[in-house]
Amino acid sequence: MYLLLIFLTFIVGIAIATVSFKAKKESLYYLLLSTGTMMFFLGIYMAVPK
């Protein structure tokens, strides 16, 4: 279950970052790209054992 959550976090982060490239407004582009990047690194943070 935990691994599924990590995997989904990676996928959502990559998807949000990918959608940002189609954004028309520059502010929306940076907002989506930063959100996707944060989700991606959150997945890495969750995957690394504490």
Protein Blocks (a to p, Z undefined) as FASTA:
>chain_A
ZZmmmmmmmmmmmmmmmmmmmpmblklmmmmmmmmmmmmmmmmmmmpcZZ
